[in-house]
Amino acid sequence: MPTTTTEPQVSPQVPPDDPTSLLPKKLARSRPLFDPEIVGRAIRASFTKLNPITLLRNPVMFVVEVGAALTTVFLIRDMFTAAGGIGFTLQISLWLWFTVLFANFAEAMAEARGKAQADSLRKTKTDAGAKRLTSAGKVEQVPSSALRAGDVVLCDTCDLIPGDGEVIEGIATVDESVITGESAPVIRESGGDRSAVTGGTKVLSDHIKIKITSNPGETFLDRMIALVEGAERQKTPNEIALNILIAGLTLIFLLAVITLQPYSAFSVAQAGSGSVPSVAILVSLLVCLIPTTIGGLLSAIGIAGMDRVMQHNVLAMSGKAVEAAGDVNSLLLDKTGTITLGNRQAVEFLPVNGVSGEELADAAQLSSLADETPEGRSVVVLAKEKYGLRGRHIPEGEASFIPFSAYTRMSGADFQGRRLRKGATEAICKFVGENGGKMAAEIQEMSDQIARHGGTPLAVADGNRLLGIIHLKDIVKGGMKERIAQLRRMGIRSVMITGDNPLTAAAIAAEAGVDDFLAQATPKDKLEYIRKEQAAGRLVAMTGDGTNDAPALAQADVGLAMNTGTMAAKEAGNMVDLDSNPTKLIEVVAIGKQLLITRGALTTFSIANDVAKYFAIIPAMFMAIYPPLAQLNIMGLHTPQSAVLAAVIFNALIIIALVPLALRGVKYRPQDAASLLRRNLLIYGIGGIIAPFPGIWLIDQLLVALHLA
């Protein structure tokens, strides 16, 4: 025990993000949507993806590629046999290949953005030297690539941390800008929830001993690179279901088009006039009938969703996690640091009758000297500011300090025959009772009054005497009530999780506007609450940073772990927030909903678009065989050839026109599901029906004017 105690020094803290901001800062490494380097990479990848084995994962575009190859074969045959209609077949063949390339380009653009981010992350990887401790306690210099899980290394000021690990001794400020993009240093120390460190970050001050927790190639940075590249991105359940649907529609239309050829031949033979549609026309009809628009954009939508999450400094372990965020029904938010600013400070000493304010402040300060929590340090500061009580000289052996513990919920000091304790009211009252004292009615009344107003009461005792209450105050973040209301409009139920007593929790919950709260929550309580919500059919999201949060993070459908938290929390969650901002979960939910809305909107547009194309081109295509169909050619398309070619060109161009929307996502506005459905049907349903008519008519006019059909 040290012989003197002085005023504790407050460690530097990272300034919190502006809680009123609804749009978090983006990574410096995010790029413009059509960055020339990304576009160039995507164009090259578009041709690589023409490999039929690769394209087989997308049944719609595989059918289009087979159709393009088939028309190309017939084009080559016609060229050698000098058959007519070569120009028309050539144009159809080219535009079918363009359709496949445009779909490949959409997916490649989304992947290229991820690969560009991965490249910038890969540049941060270095094989720095490491000071590894041997079993004999000596220090040896080794490259970081030689480190294995379980090794212990030393890091001094200006050293790069050689690998992922846990601080087992010491405290230091660390620059994590290569991971988070933020320049402000963070504190890393042994024990608690701020012990995890990431390879590639830099020690700015002091000295720490680190136990390595990962092998080469398995570090957090390695996982980030692999994930953002998206090369092995697994399809989400909803995406798989939609793929099955559009594959089924493709099969139905394929069978329908195959039967048209013999049926048309029979009709022409019976009528004695007309002509049987060529293979190029039938393939074109098939491509226009099947859902090529959503088939070409579906993969890009999913990859772009993960990219948008990464641009918000959140690492999603899978596309399923992003999609699940969009379906979340219940959102569990920690009170401290999420709903409130998280820096509870002592603001008032409230002595009981017969005790002076100075006596209470003196006892509170002495009992807080061993309390290293921010609350404990604030008690010492308040006693100094209000009563001029400063650090004092305490000879060795004359005092015994009891540090704060989450188990005892109190701290204290035994000094000059006095047994001073400060802590939760229940814990202090129990301590007083064990020492032969009695509970003061006014203590409970003062505690309840503070709790009802959202504060936290701490009682102070001297042996069997209750001296009074310390009022700790936390502040609800500005704009939090509006954000909670925004969640409610999104159909999400918000639940505040806190270790506070029910009265304090109820007051903060009312001020923040949350729908429910869980007070005096233990790790077991959190886990059971999540299971109860899931048993009721709800999807649950939560944030956490400590080892005690790991079970709940693993159980939640969306678990957002803080990068400043423990390795156990990061391994348990399916997302990691590199900024360690717990309120980011609200943005993640919005991004997930945007992903689902974008997919739904473009699917609606694609199907409506296809329906419109049926009415636009089928009458023109078959009016030569069935002259009465000419009456349904309401757009006055010139010939079957010009109608077919115009539809194929429109079908290809609409994919490339929708690429920016697929990558950026449909703008999301918090509203209920019924309103979203109406909006989608009005904009993308009706828009999808209307768009083909002027588009195909205009292309038909241009083709005839240019003598291309």
C-alpha positions in Angstrom: 0.0 0.0 0.0 1.5 3.4 -0.9 2.3 5.8 1.9 0.6 8.7 0.3 -2.6 9.2 -1.6 -3.2 12.1 -3.9 -5.9 13.2 -6.2 -6.4 10.6 -8.8 -5.4 11.4 -12.4 -8.1 11.0 -14.9 -7.0 9.0 -18.0 -7.5 10.6 -21.3 -10.7 9.5 -23.0 -11.7 9.4 -26.6 -14.3 12.2 -27.2 -17.7 10.7 -28.0 -19.3 11.2 -31.3 -22.0 13.9 -31.4 -25.0 12.0 -30.2 -27.4 14.2 -32.2 -25.8 13.2 -35.5 -28.0 10.7 -37.4 -25.3 10.1 -40.0 -22.0 8.7 -38.7 -18.7 9.6 -40.2 -17.6 7.5 -43.1 -14.2 5.8 -43.5 -11.5 7.8 -45.1 -10.9 4.8 -47.4 -14.4 4.9 -48.9 -14.4 5.9 -52.5 -16.8 7.6 -55.0 -19.3 5.3 -56.5 -17.7 5.3 -60.0 -14.1 5.7 -59.0 -12.1 5.2 -62.3 -9.9 2.5 -60.7 -12.9 0.6 -59.4 -14.7 0.9 -62.8 -11.6 -0.4 -64.6 -11.3 -3.3 -62.3 -15.1 -4.1 -62.7 -14.9 -4.0 -66.5 -12.1 -6.5 -66.5 -14.0 -8.7 -64.0 -17.1 -8.6 -66.2 -15.4 -10.5 -68.9 -13.8 -13.0 -66.4 -17.3 -13.7 -65.1 -18.4 -14.9 -68.5 -17.0 -18.3 -67.5 -20.2 -20.6 -67.6 -19.1 -22.3 -64.4 -19.0 -19.0 -62.6 -22.3 -17.8 -64.1 -24.0 -21.0 -63.2 -24.6 -19.6 -59.7 -27.0 -17.1 -61.3 -29.5 -19.2 -63.2 -31.2 -16.3 -65.0 -28.0 -14.8 -66.4 -26.7 -18.4 -67.3 -29.8 -18.8 -69.5 -29.1 -15.5 -71.1 -25.5 -16.5 -71.8 -26.7 -19.8 -73.3 -29.1 -17.9 -75.5 -26.3 -15.5 -76.5 -24.0 -18.4 -77.4 -26.8 -20.1 -79.3 -27.6 -17.0 -81.4 -23.9 -16.6 -82.1 -23.7 -20.2 -83.4 -26.6 -19.6 -85.7 -25.1 -16.3 -86.8 -21.8 -18.1 -87.8 -23.9 -20.7 -89.6 -25.8 -18.1 -91.5 -22.6 -16.3 -92.5 -21.2 -19.5 -94.1 -24.5 -20.4 -95.8 -25.2 -16.8 -97.0 -28.6 -16.9 -95.4 -30.6 -13.7 -95.0 -31.2 -11.7 -91.8 -27.6 -11.8 -90.8 -27.6 -8.1 -89.7 -30.6 -8.7 -87.4 -29.1 -11.9 -85.8 -25.8 -10.1 -85.3 -27.5 -7.2 -83.4 -29.5 -9.6 -81.3 -26.4 -11.7 -80.5 -24.4 -8.5 -79.5 -27.1 -7.2 -77.3 -27.6 -10.5 -75.5 -23.8 -10.6 -74.7 -24.1 -7.0 -73.6 -27.0 -8.0 -71.2 -24.7 -10.6 -69.6 -21.8 -8.2 -69.4 -23.9 -5.5 -67.9 -25.2 -7.9 -65.2 -21.6 -9.0 -64.5 -20.6 -5.4 -64.3 -23.1 -4.7 -61.6 -21.8 -7.5 -59.5 -18.2 -6.7 -60.3 -18.7 -3.1 -59.3 -19.9 -4.1 -55.8 -17.1 -6.6 -55.4 -14.5 -4.2 -56.7 -15.4 -1.7 -54.0 -14.8 -4.3 -51.4 -11.5 -5.3 -53.0 -10.3 -1.7 -53.1 -11.0 -1.4 -49.4 -9.2 -4.7 -48.8 -6.2 -3.3 -50.7 -6.0 -0.3 -48.5 -6.2 -2.5 -45.4 -3.6 -4.8 -46.8 -1.2 -1.9 -47.0 -1.4 -1.5 -43.2 0.0 -5.0 -42.7 3.6 -5.1 -41.9 5.9 -7.9 -40.6 7.2 -5.8 -37.7 9.6 -7.0 -35.2 8.3 -8.3 -31.9 9.9 -8.5 -28.4 8.9 -12.0 -27.3 9.4 -13.2 -23.8 11.0 -16.7 -23.5 10.1 -19.3 -20.9 13.3 -18.2 -19.1 12.1 -14.6 -18.9 14.5 -13.2 -21.5 13.5 -11.0 -24.4 14.2 -12.1 -27.9 13.6 -10.2 -31.2 11.5 -12.1 -33.7 9.4 -11.1 -36.7 5.7 -10.8 -36.0 5.0 -13.7 -38.5 6.8 -16.0 -36.1 4.4 -15.3 -33.3 1.8 -18.0 -32.2 -1.2 -17.9 -30.0 0.0 -18.0 -26.3 3.2 -16.1 -26.9 3.9 -13.1 -24.7 5.4 -9.9 -26.1 6.5 -6.5 -24.7 5.5 -3.2 -26.4 7.0 0.1 -25.5 6.3 3.7 -26.7 6.3 3.9 -30.6 6.2 0.1 -31.0 3.8 -1.5 -33.4 1.7 -4.1 -31.8 2.7 -7.3 -33.6 -0.5 -9.3 -33.4 -4.0 -9.5 -31.9 -3.9 -10.1 -28.2 -4.9 -9.2 -24.6 -3.0 -6.8 -22.4 -2.0 -8.8 -19.3 0.2 -6.2 -17.6 0.4 -2.4 -17.8 -1.6 0.4 -19.4 -0.9 2.5 -22.5 -2.5 4.8 -25.1 -2.8 3.2 -28.5 -3.2 4.7 -32.0 -5.8 2.5 -33.8 -6.3 4.8 -36.8 -5.2 2.1 -39.2 -8.2 0.1 -38.2 -10.8 2.7 -37.3 -9.8 5.7 -39.4 -9.9 7.8 -36.2 -6.9 9.7 -35.0 -7.8 10.0 -31.3 -5.8 7.5 -29.2 -7.6 5.0 -26.9 -6.6 3.5 -23.6 -5.7 -0.2 -23.3 -5.0 -1.8 -20.0 -4.9 -5.2 -18.3 -8.1 -6.5 -16.8 -11.6 -5.3 -17.5 -13.2 -4.7 -20.9 -10.4 -2.5 -22.5 -7.7 -5.2 -22.7 -8.0 -6.3 -26.3 -5.4 -4.9 -28.8 -5.2 -5.4 -32.6 -2.1 -6.2 -34.6 -0.8 -3.3 -36.7 -1.8 -0.6 -34.2 0.8 1.6 -32.4 1.6 2.2 -28.8 1.9 5.9 -28.2 2.9 5.9 -24.5 3.9 3.7 -21.6 4.6 0.0 -21.6 2.4 -3.0 -21.9 2.8 -6.8 -21.8 0.6 -8.6 -24.4 -0.5 -12.2 -24.7 -1.0 -13.1 -28.4 -4.4 -14.7 -29.1 -4.1 -15.4 -32.9 -1.9 -17.2 -35.3 -0.5 -15.6 -38.5 -3.3 -15.3 -41.1 -6.0 -15.5 -38.4 -5.7 -11.9 -37.1 -8.6 -9.4 -36.9 -7.0 -7.5 -39.8 -6.8 -10.7 -41.9 -10.4 -11.4 -41.3 -11.3 -7.9 -42.2 -9.5 -8.2 -45.5 -11.2 -11.5 -46.3 -14.6 -10.3 -45.4 -14.6 -7.0 -47.2 -13.3 -8.6 -50.4 -16.5 -10.6 -50.4 -15.0 -13.2 -52.7 -16.7 -16.1 -50.8 -19.8 -14.1 -49.8 -22.6 -16.6 -48.9 -26.1 -15.8 -50.0 -28.6 -14.9 -47.4 -31.8 -17.0 -46.8 -34.0 -14.3 -48.4 -31.6 -14.0 -51.4 -31.7 -17.8 -51.8 -35.5 -17.8 -51.7 -35.6 -15.1 -54.3 -33.1 -16.9 -56.5 -35.4 -20.0 -56.3 -38.4 -17.9 -57.3 -36.7 -16.3 -60.3 -35.2 -19.6 -61.3 -38.7 -21.1 -61.3 -40.1 -18.3 -63.4 -37.2 -18.8 -65.8 -37.9 -22.5 -66.2 -41.6 -21.8 -66.8 -40.9 -19.2 -69.5 -38.2 -21.5 -71.0 -40.8 -24.3 -71.4 -43.3 -21.9 -72.8 -40.9 -20.4 -75.4 -39.7 -23.9 -76.5 -43.3 -24.9 -77.3 -43.8 -21.8 -79.5 -41.6 -23.0 -82.3 -43.5 -26.2 -83.2 -46.9 -24.5 -82.4 -46.0 -21.6 -84.8 -44.9 -24.0 -87.5 -48.2 -25.8 -87.3 -50.1 -22.6 -87.4 -48.2 -21.4 -90.5 -48.8 -24.7 -92.2 -52.5 -24.6 -91.5 -52.9 -21.0 -92.6 -50.6 -21.3 -95.6 -49.1 -17.9 -94.8 -46.8 -16.1 -92.4 -43.4 -17.2 -91.1 -42.0 -19.3 -88.2 -40.1 -17.2 -85.7 -36.3 -17.7 -86.0 -34.2 -18.9 -83.1 -32.9 -15.4 -82.6 -36.4 -14.1 -82.1 -37.4 -16.9 -79.8 -34.3 -16.5 -77.6 -34.9 -12.7 -77.5 -38.5 -13.3 -76.4 -37.3 -15.7 -73.6 -34.7 -13.1 -72.4 -37.4 -10.4 -72.3 -39.8 -12.6 -70.5 -37.6 -13.9 -67.7 -36.7 -11.6 -64.8 -33.3 -10.5 -66.2 -33.3 -7.1 -64.4 -33.4 -8.5 -60.8 -31.4 -11.5 -61.9 -28.6 -9.2 -63.0 -28.7 -7.0 -60.0 -29.5 -9.4 -57.1 -26.0 -10.3 -56.2 -24.8 -6.7 -56.5 -27.5 -5.5 -54.0 -26.3 -8.0 -51.4 -22.6 -7.2 -51.8 -23.3 -3.4 -51.8 -25.2 -3.8 -48.5 -22.1 -5.2 -46.8 -20.0 -2.4 -48.5 -22.3 0.3 -47.0 -22.0 -1.2 -43.6 -18.2 -1.2 -44.0 -18.3 2.5 -45.1 -20.0 3.2 -41.7 -17.0 1.6 -40.0 -18.8 -1.6 -39.1 -17.3 -5.0 -40.0 -20.1 -7.5 -40.8 -19.0 -11.1 -40.5 -21.6 -12.1 -43.1 -24.3 -10.8 -45.4 -26.8 -12.7 -43.3 -26.0 -10.4 -40.4 -26.7 -7.2 -42.4 -30.0 -8.7 -43.7 -31.0 -9.8 -40.2 -30.4 -6.2 -39.0 -33.1 -5.2 -41.5 -35.6 -7.6 -40.0 -34.9 -6.8 -36.3 -38.0 -6.3 -34.1 -36.3 -5.7 -30.7 -33.3 -3.6 -30.1 -31.4 -3.9 -26.8 -29.4 -0.8 -25.8 -27.1 -0.4 -22.9 -28.0 2.6 -20.8 -24.5 3.8 -20.0 -22.6 5.1 -23.0 -25.5 4.4 -25.4 -28.6 6.1 -24.1 -26.7 8.3 -21.6 -23.3 10.0 -22.0 -21.9 7.3 -19.8 -19.8 9.6 -17.5 -21.8 9.6 -14.2 -20.5 12.4 -12.0 -21.0 13.2 -8.4 -23.0 16.5 -8.3 -24.2 16.8 -4.7 -23.6 15.6 -1.1 -26.9 15.1 0.9 -26.1 14.6 4.6 -28.7 13.1 7.1 -29.8 15.1 10.1 -27.0 15.7 12.5 -24.2 15.3 10.0 -22.6 18.3 8.3 -21.9 18.4 4.6 -18.1 18.6 5.3 -18.1 15.5 7.4 -20.0 13.6 4.7 -17.7 14.9 2.0 -14.6 13.9 4.0 -15.8 10.4 4.6 -16.9 10.1 0.9 -13.5 11.2 -0.3 -11.5 8.9 2.0 -13.7 5.9 1.0 -13.3 6.7 -2.7 -9.5 6.9 -2.8 -9.3 3.2 -3.7 -12.2 3.5 -6.2 -10.7 3.8 -9.7 -14.0 4.0 -11.5 -15.0 7.4 -13.0 -17.7 7.7 -10.4 -15.3 7.2 -7.6 -12.8 9.8 -9.0 -15.7 12.3 -9.4 -16.5 12.0 -5.7 -12.9 13.0 -4.8 -13.0 15.9 -7.2 -16.4 17.2 -5.9 -15.1 17.0 -2.3 -12.1 19.1 -3.3 -14.2 21.7 -5.3 -17.0 22.1 -2.7 -15.2 21.8 0.6 -11.5 22.3 -0.3 -10.6 18.8 0.7 -7.4 17.7 -1.1 -5.2 14.7 -1.1 -3.6 14.0 2.3 -0.6 12.3 3.7 -1.4 8.9 5.2 1.5 7.1 6.8 2.0 3.5 5.8 0.2 1.0 8.0 -2.3 3.6 9.3 -4.9 2.9 6.7 -6.3 -0.1 4.9 -8.0 0.7 1.6 -10.8 -1.5 0.1 -11.1 -1.1 -3.7 -14.4 -1.0 -5.4 -15.7 -4.4 -6.4 -18.8 -5.3 -8.5 -19.5 -8.1 -6.0 -19.5 -6.0 -2.9 -20.8 -2.8 -4.7 -18.8 -0.6 -2.4 -15.3 0.8 -1.7 -13.8 2.1 1.5 -11.0 2.7 3.9 -10.3 1.7 7.5 -8.5 4.7 8.9 -7.8 5.8 12.5 -10.4 3.5 13.9 -13.0 4.5 11.5 -14.6 2.0 9.0 -15.6 4.3 6.1 -17.7 2.8 3.2 -19.3 4.2 0.1 -21.5 2.3 -2.4 -24.9 1.3 -3.4 -27.6 2.1 -0.9 -28.6 -1.5 -0.3 -25.0 -2.6 0.1 -24.2 0.2 2.6 -27.4 -0.4 4.6 -26.5 -4.1 4.9 -22.9 -3.1 6.0 -24.4 -0.8 8.7 -26.7 -3.5 9.9 -23.9 -6.0 10.2 -22.0 -3.5 12.4 -25.0 -3.0 14.7 -26.4 0.1 13.2 -30.0 0.9 12.0 -31.4 1.9 8.7 -32.3 5.6 8.6 -35.7 6.2 7.0 -34.5 9.4 5.4 -31.7 7.6 3.6 -34.2 5.4 1.7 -36.4 8.4 1.0 -33.4 10.4 -0.4 -32.3 7.5 -2.5 -35.7 7.0 -4.0 -36.1 10.7 -4.7 -32.8 10.7 -6.6 -33.6 7.5 -8.5 -37.1 8.8 -9.5 -35.3 11.8 -11.2 -32.9 9.5 -13.1 -29.9 9.9 -10.8 -27.9 7.2 -9.0 -27.7 7.4 -5.2 -24.6 6.2 -3.3 -24.7 5.9 0.4 -21.8 6.7 2.8 -21.3 5.1 6.2 -18.9 5.3 9.1 -19.1 2.0 10.9 -22.7 1.7 12.2 -23.6 5.3 11.2 -25.2 6.3 8.0 -23.8 9.7 7.0 -25.8 10.6 3.9 -26.1 10.2 0.1 -24.0 11.2 -2.9 -26.0 12.1 -5.9 -24.5 10.8 -9.2 -26.0 12.2 -12.3 -25.9 10.9 -15.9 -27.3 12.8 -18.9 -29.4 11.3 -21.6 -27.7 12.0 -25.0 -29.1 14.9 -27.0 -31.5 13.7 -29.7 -31.9 10.2 -28.2 -35.6 10.5 -27.7 -36.0 11.5 -31.4 -33.9 8.5 -32.4 -35.9 6.1 -30.3 -39.1 7.5 -31.9 -37.4 6.9 -35.2 -36.9 3.3 -34.3 -40.6 3.0 -33.3 -41.6 4.3 -36.7 -39.4 1.6 -38.2 -41.5 -0.9 -36.2 -38.6 -1.7 -33.8 -39.2 -2.1 -30.1 -36.4 -0.5 -28.0 -35.3 -2.0 -24.7 -32.9 -0.3 -22.3 -30.5 -2.6 -20.4 -29.0 -1.3 -17.1 -27.5 -2.4 -13.8 -29.3 0.5 -12.1 -32.2 0.0 -9.6 -35.7 -0.1 -11.1 -36.5 3.5 -10.0 -33.5 5.0 -11.8 -34.0 2.8 -14.8 -37.7 3.8 -15.0 -36.8 7.5 -14.9 -34.1 7.3 -17.6 -36.3 5.1 -19.7 -39.1 7.7 -19.6 -36.7 10.5 -20.4 -35.2 8.6 -23.4 -38.6 7.3 -24.6 -37.7 3.6 -24.8 -40.5 1.1 -24.9 -39.2 -1.1 -22.1 -36.3 -1.6 -19.7 -34.5 -4.3 -17.8 -33.1 -3.1 -14.5 -30.3 -4.6 -12.4 -29.5 -6.8 -15.3 -26.9 -9.6 -15.0 -25.3 -11.4 -18.0 -27.8 -14.3 -17.3 -30.7 -11.8 -17.2 -29.7 -10.4 -20.7 -29.4 -13.9 -22.1 -32.8 -15.0 -20.8 -34.4 -11.8 -22.0 -33.1 -12.4 -25.6 -34.3 -16.0 -25.5 -37.8 -14.9 -24.4 -38.0 -12.3 -27.2 -36.9 -14.9 -29.7 -39.4 -17.4 -28.4 -42.1 -14.8 -29.1 -41.0 -14.8 -32.8 -38.9 -11.6 -32.6 -35.5 -10.9 -34.1 -33.2 -9.3 -31.5 -30.2 -7.0 -31.8 -27.9 -5.8 -29.1 -24.6 -4.2 -28.4 -21.8 -5.2 -26.0 -18.1 -4.9 -25.3 -17.3 -7.0 -22.3 -16.6 -10.7 -21.7 -19.9 -10.8 -19.7 -21.8 -9.7 -22.8 -20.4 -12.5 -25.0 -23.2 -15.0 -24.3 -25.9 -12.5 -25.1 -24.1 -11.3 -28.2 -23.8 -14.9 -29.4 -27.5 -15.5 -28.7 -28.8 -12.3 -30.4 -29.7 -12.4 -34.1 -27.5 -9.3 -34.6 -24.7 -8.9 -32.1 -22.7 -5.6 -32.5 -19.4 -5.9 -30.5 -17.3 -2.8 -29.8 -13.8 -2.8 -31.2 -12.6 -1.4 -27.8 -14.1 -4.4 -26.1 -12.7 -7.8 -25.2 -11.7 -10.4 -27.8 -14.5 -12.7 -26.4 -17.1 -10.1 -27.2 -15.8 -9.6 -30.7 -15.7 -13.3 -31.4 -19.2 -13.7 -30.1 -20.8 -10.9 -32.1 -21.5 -11.1 -35.9 -20.6 -7.4 -36.4 -17.8 -5.3 -34.9 -18.0 -1.5 -34.7 -14.6 -0.1 -35.4 -15.6 3.3 -33.9 -16.9 1.6 -30.7 -20.0 3.8 -30.7 -22.9 1.7 -29.2 -25.5 3.9 -30.9 -24.2 2.8 -34.3 -26.5 -0.2 -34.0 -29.3 2.2 -35.0 -27.5 3.0 -38.2 -26.8 -0.7 -38.8 -30.5 -1.5 -38.5 -31.3 1.3 -41.0 -28.7 -0.1 -43.5 -30.2 -3.6 -43.1 -33.7 -2.2 -43.8 -32.3 -0.3 -46.8 -30.8 -3.5 -48.2 -34.2 -5.3 -47.9 -36.1 -2.4 -49.3 -33.7 -2.1 -52.3 -34.0 -5.7 -53.1 -37.8 -5.5 -52.8 -38.1 -2.3 -54.8 -35.9 -3.7 -57.7 -37.7 -7.0 -57.6 -41.1 -5.1 -57.9 -39.7 -3.0 -60.7 -38.3 -6.1 -62.6 -41.5 -8.1 -62.4 -43.6 -5.0 -63.4 -41.2 -4.3 -66.2 -41.5 -7.8 -67.5 -45.3 -7.7 -67.5 -45.2 -4.4 -69.5 -42.8 -5.9 -72.0 -45.3 -8.8 -72.7 -48.0 -6.4 -73.8 -45.5 -4.2 -75.6 -43.8 -6.7 -77.9 -45.8 -9.9 -78.1 -48.5 -8.4 -80.4 -45.8 -7.0 -82.7 -43.9 -10.2 -82.8 -46.7 -12.5 -83.7 -49.0 -10.2 -85.8 -47.5 -11.8 -89.0 -48.8 -15.2 -87.8 -52.0 -14.0 -86.2 -53.0 -10.7 -88.0 -55.7 -9.9 -85.4 -52.9 -9.3 -82.9 -52.0 -6.1 -84.9 -55.0 -4.4 -83.2 -53.1 -4.9 -79.8 -49.9 -3.2 -81.2 -50.9 0.0 -79.4 -47.5 1.6 -79.7 -47.3 1.1 -83.5 -44.0 -0.8 -83.5 -42.9 -1.1 -87.1 -42.0 -4.7 -87.6 -41.6 -7.9 -85.5 -37.8 -7.5 -86.0 -37.7 -3.9 -84.8 -40.0 -4.7 -81.8 -37.8 -7.6 -80.7 -34.6 -5.7 -81.1 -36.0 -2.7 -79.3 -37.1 -4.9 -76.4 -33.7 -6.6 -76.1 -31.8 -3.3 -76.2 -34.2 -1.8 -73.6 -33.8 -5.0 -71.5 -30.0 -4.6 -71.5 -29.9 -0.8 -70.9 -32.3 -0.9 -68.0 -29.8 -3.1 -66.1 -27.0 -0.6 -66.5 -29.3 2.2 -65.7 -30.2 0.6 -62.3 -26.6 -0.2 -61.3 -26.2 3.1 -59.3 -29.5 2.4 -57.4 -28.4 -1.1 -56.6 -25.1 0.1 -55.3 -26.3 3.1 -53.4 -29.5 1.6 -52.2 -33.0 2.9 -52.2 -33.3 5.9 -49.9 -34.7 4.7 -46.6 -37.2 6.7 -44.6 -38.4 5.4 -41.2 -42.0 4.3 -41.7 -44.3 1.3 -41.1 -44.4 -1.7 -43.3 -47.7 -0.8 -44.9 -46.5 2.6 -45.9 -43.3 1.2 -47.4 -45.3 -1.4 -49.4 -47.5 1.4 -50.8 -44.5 3.5 -51.7 -42.7 0.6 -53.4 -45.8 -0.3 -55.4 -46.4 3.3 -56.5 -42.9 4.2 -57.4 -41.3 0.9 -58.6 -44.5 -1.1 -59.4 -46.2 1.5 -61.5 -42.9 2.9 -62.7 -41.8 -0.6 -63.8 -45.1 -0.9 -65.8 -44.8 2.5 -67.5 -41.1 2.6 -68.3 -40.9 0.0 -71.0 -43.6 1.6 -73.2 -41.8 4.9 -74.0 -38.4 3.2 -73.8 -39.2 0.4 -76.4 -41.1 2.8 -78.6 -38.2 5.3 -78.7 -35.7 2.6 -79.5 -38.0 1.2 -82.2 -38.2 4.6 -83.8 -34.4 5.1 -83.7 -33.8 1.6 -85.2 -36.1 2.3 -88.1 -34.7 5.8 -88.6 -31.1 4.4 -88.7 -32.2 1.5 -90.9 -31.0 -1.1 -88.3 -34.3 -3.0 -88.4 
